[in-house]
Amino acid sequence: DVARKLLILARELDLINEFGDINIQNLVPESLLEVSKSEFLSRLEELDEEYQKIKENQEPGHVLRYVGDLHGDLQKDKGELDVKLVSVPATSALGQLKGSDSIFEIYTESYGENPIVIMGAGAGAQVTARGVFGDILRVSETK
């Protein structure tokens, strides 16, 4: 989901990236990608050790966030797109994100390390369903 949203953002910026251009850090190991739901759930503890190490290596006062990162020279045809798990200060805008809320941090040469932040409610399941239903109604009215 993060990768798809990142690709949409890239295309809105008139970049010609494709899904295959995105470097994705998958949170699920290869050994669990092709198993059934019940087997996945029964083997979930296999992830505990890896994520415990990640948490132990965090700086104090940091939290983990799974983020999409679009960077590079955006005057070129393609940007660099990464989806990855990062550790950020809990007091930062990204660190304070809750639930299905969304955030954009825009870093520019003018503002240096102080990003422009746009934050608000993310869609969540109900809002997404309502949007899809509205789209279906609009399409049906035009036929």
Buried (B, 14 or more C-beta within 10 A) or exposed (E): EBBEEBBEBBEEEEBEBEEEBBEBEEEEEEEBEEEEEEEBEEEEEEEEEEEEEEEEEEEEEBBBBEBBBBEEEBEEEBBBBBBBEBBBBEEBBBBBBEEEEEBBBEEEEEEEEEBEEEBEEBEEEEEEEEEEEEEEEEEEEEE
